[in-house]
Amino acid sequence: MVREAYDEQCAICGRARESPDGNPEVEAAHIYPKREGGNDDMRNGIALCKLHHWAFDSGWFSLTDNHEILVKDAPDRDGYHEFKQLEGRQIRLPEEEEAQPHPIFLEEHRRLHGFNDNL
């Protein structure tokens, strides 16, 4: 349902890659991970390509309640400059409001990855 809400496109880069067999590369990612107490609520999901799913889960970036990208301040790490280019951009959102990321899950993701200290 999450992938469909985002039209099988990454919310960050808008890519819609497919395998040679036609399987979409975009994945449904939990905003607040289930292992931390998150759930399968549609508003706790976001469609991400494999790169941005990994980066989101590892804490390279998070999202504001207004759906703007925040990037971890780690200029000495490989990948930082690539992700830093995304900072401040608005993500692609599903048209239906009930499918859009809920602020409570976004807040928990920021807390989990140490972004609330910088807001």
C-alpha positions as CSV (number, residue, x, y, z in Angstrom):
1,M,0.0,0.0,0.0
2,V,2.8,2.4,0.8
3,R,4.6,1.8,-2.5
4,E,1.3,2.3,-4.4
5,A,0.6,5.6,-2.5
6,Y,4.0,6.9,-3.7
7,D,3.4,5.6,-7.3
8,E,6.3,3.2,-6.9
9,Q,8.7,6.2,-6.7
10,C,11.2,7.1,-4.1
11,A,10.0,10.0,-1.9
12,I,13.5,11.4,-1.8
13,C,14.8,11.2,-5.4
14,G,11.7,10.3,-7.4
15,R,13.3,7.3,-9.0
16,A,11.2,4.4,-10.1
17,R,13.8,1.8,-11.1
18,E,12.8,-1.7,-12.1
19,S,14.6,-5.0,-12.3
20,P,14.9,-6.7,-15.8
21,D,11.9,-8.7,-14.7
22,G,9.8,-5.6,-14.1
23,N,9.9,-5.7,-10.2
24,P,10.1,-2.2,-8.7
25,E,13.2,-1.3,-6.8
26,V,11.4,1.1,-4.4
27,E,10.7,-0.3,-1.0
28,A,8.2,0.5,1.8
29,A,10.2,1.7,4.8
30,H,9.1,2.2,8.3
31,I,9.7,5.7,9.6
32,Y,9.8,4.6,13.2
33,P,11.2,1.1,13.2
34,K,9.1,-1.8,14.4
35,R,12.0,-3.0,16.6
36,E,11.8,0.3,18.4
37,G,8.0,0.2,18.9
38,G,6.8,1.5,15.5
39,N,3.9,-0.2,13.8
40,D,2.5,-0.9,10.3
41,D,0.3,2.1,10.2
42,M,0.3,3.6,6.7
43,R,1.4,6.9,8.1
44,N,4.5,5.2,9.5
45,G,5.6,4.3,6.0
46,I,7.5,6.0,3.3
47,A,8.6,4.7,-0.2
48,L,12.3,4.8,-0.7
49,C,14.8,3.5,-3.2
50,K,17.4,1.1,-1.7
51,L,20.0,3.8,-1.3
52,H,17.7,6.2,0.5
53,H,16.1,3.4,2.6
54,W,19.6,2.5,3.9
55,A,20.5,6.1,4.5
56,F,17.2,6.8,6.3
57,D,17.5,3.7,8.5
58,S,21.1,4.4,9.3
59,G,20.4,8.0,10.3
60,W,22.0,9.9,7.5
61,F,18.9,11.9,7.1
62,S,15.5,12.5,8.7
63,L,12.5,14.6,8.0
64,T,10.9,17.7,9.6
65,D,7.2,17.7,10.4
66,N,6.8,19.8,7.2
67,H,8.5,16.9,5.2
68,E,11.8,18.7,4.6
69,I,15.0,16.7,4.6
70,L,17.4,17.1,7.5
71,V,21.0,15.7,7.0
72,K,23.3,14.4,9.8
73,D,26.3,16.7,10.4
74,A,29.1,14.3,9.6
75,P,31.3,16.0,7.0
76,D,34.2,13.6,7.6
77,R,32.2,10.6,6.6
78,D,32.0,9.2,3.0
79,G,28.6,10.0,1.6
80,Y,28.1,13.2,3.6
81,H,28.4,15.6,0.6
82,E,26.1,13.5,-1.5
83,F,23.4,13.5,1.2
84,K,24.0,17.2,2.2
85,Q,22.8,18.2,-1.2
86,L,19.3,17.0,-0.2
87,E,19.0,19.1,2.9
88,G,16.0,21.4,3.0
89,R,14.3,19.8,0.0
90,Q,10.7,18.8,0.3
91,I,10.0,15.1,-0.2
92,R,7.4,13.8,-2.7
93,L,4.2,13.0,-0.8
94,P,1.2,10.9,-1.7
95,E,-1.8,12.9,-2.8
96,E,-4.0,11.3,-0.1
97,E,-3.4,13.0,3.3
98,E,-4.0,9.7,5.2
99,A,-1.1,8.1,3.4
100,Q,1.4,11.0,4.3
101,P,3.9,10.6,7.1
102,H,2.5,11.4,10.5
103,P,4.4,13.9,12.7
104,I,4.5,11.5,15.6
105,F,6.5,8.9,13.6
106,L,8.7,11.6,12.1
107,E,9.5,12.9,15.6
108,E,10.4,9.5,16.8
109,H,12.7,9.0,13.9
110,R,14.4,12.3,14.6
111,R,14.7,11.4,18.3
112,L,16.1,7.9,17.5
113,H,18.8,9.4,15.3
114,G,19.7,12.5,17.4
115,F,18.1,15.1,15.1
116,N,15.9,16.8,17.8
117,D,19.0,18.2,19.5
118,N,19.6,20.4,16.4
119,L,16.0,21.8,16.0
